[in-house]
Amino acid sequence: MLSKTKMGYTNLRGDLLPYMSNGKRDYKKEEALYEKKHPERNKARVLRNKARAMVAKKNGIKATSIKGDIGHRKAVSKGGKSVLANLFIQNAGENRSFSRNSNGSMKSETSKRERKK
């Protein structure tokens, strides 16, 4: 439910929605505002897409037809690069099951699932 104020449209919590005009959502404006506020997320997404495209090209398939995630042997957050020697196709559950610290960083590059093997 939206309500109109002097400043613009707000949602139920009272958050201002700057991408609304005339009660309609402007998706292009919303995306531009998001990318302006979070350039590091945009850069990270571009790197993930490039890694996926490199692995797909190596295997001779489309990037969209890869089942699972593209894993890094040495994590990017731990100094790894997105080069073919460091990339491989991995089960999504294995790629996302790393223990995390309170700030969201990885505790170890080896997940509990991999340790059991």
C-alpha positions in Angstrom: 0.0 0.0 0.0 1.4 3.3 -1.0 0.6 6.7 0.4 1.4 10.1 -1.2 3.2 12.8 0.9 4.7 16.1 0.1 8.1 14.4 -0.4 6.7 11.7 -2.8 5.4 8.2 -2.4 6.1 6.1 0.7 5.5 2.4 1.6 3.8 1.1 4.7 7.0 1.5 6.8 7.2 5.1 5.7 10.3 4.6 3.5 10.5 7.2 0.7 10.3 5.7 -2.8 12.1 8.1 -5.0 11.6 6.0 -8.2 7.8 6.4 -8.1 6.0 9.0 -10.2 2.3 9.4 -10.6 1.8 6.2 -8.6 3.7 4.1 -11.1 7.1 2.5 -10.6 9.9 3.7 -12.9 12.1 0.6 -13.1 14.9 2.3 -15.2 15.2 5.1 -12.6 15.2 2.5 -9.8 18.0 0.5 -11.3 20.1 3.6 -12.1 19.7 4.7 -8.5 20.6 1.3 -7.2 23.7 1.1 -9.3 24.8 4.6 -8.3 24.4 3.7 -4.6 26.1 0.2 -4.8 28.9 0.3 -7.5 30.8 -2.5 -5.8 27.8 -4.9 -6.2 27.6 -4.1 -9.9 31.3 -4.7 -10.3 31.0 -8.1 -8.5 28.1 -9.2 -10.7 30.0 -8.3 -13.8 33.0 -10.4 -12.6 30.7 -13.4 -11.9 29.1 -13.1 -15.3 32.6 -13.0 -17.0 33.7 -16.0 -15.1 30.6 -17.9 -16.1 31.1 -16.9 -19.8 34.7 -18.0 -19.8 33.8 -21.5 -18.4 31.0 -21.8 -20.9 33.2 -20.9 -23.8 35.8 -23.4 -22.7 33.2 -26.2 -22.6 31.6 -25.1 -25.8 28.1 -24.3 -24.4 26.0 -21.3 -23.6 26.5 -19.6 -20.2 22.8 -20.0 -19.4 22.9 -23.8 -19.9 25.5 -24.4 -17.1 23.9 -26.4 -14.3 25.2 -25.2 -10.9 27.6 -22.5 -9.9 31.0 -21.4 -11.1 33.3 -22.1 -8.2 36.8 -20.6 -7.6 39.5 -23.0 -6.4 41.0 -20.0 -4.4 38.2 -17.6 -3.4 38.2 -14.1 -4.8 37.9 -12.7 -1.3 41.0 -14.7 -0.4 43.1 -13.3 -3.3 42.0 -15.6 -6.1 41.5 -14.5 -9.7 38.8 -15.2 -12.3 41.1 -17.1 -14.7 40.3 -20.4 -16.3 42.8 -22.2 -14.1 41.0 -21.1 -11.0 37.4 -21.8 -12.2 35.3 -24.9 -12.3 31.6 -25.9 -12.4 30.3 -26.8 -8.9 27.1 -27.9 -7.2 25.3 -24.8 -5.9 24.9 -26.2 -2.5 28.6 -26.9 -2.1 29.5 -23.5 -3.4 27.3 -21.6 -0.9 27.8 -23.7 2.2 31.0 -22.0 3.6 31.1 -21.0 7.3 30.9 -17.3 7.7 32.3 -14.8 10.3 29.9 -12.2 11.8 30.9 -9.7 9.1 30.0 -12.1 6.3 33.5 -13.1 5.3 34.5 -16.7 4.9 36.1 -18.5 7.8 37.7 -21.2 5.5 37.9 -22.0 1.8 36.9 -25.6 2.6 33.3 -26.1 3.3 32.0 -28.7 5.8 30.7 -30.8 2.9 34.1 -30.9 1.3 35.8 -31.9 4.6 33.6 -34.9 4.9 34.7 -36.3 1.5 
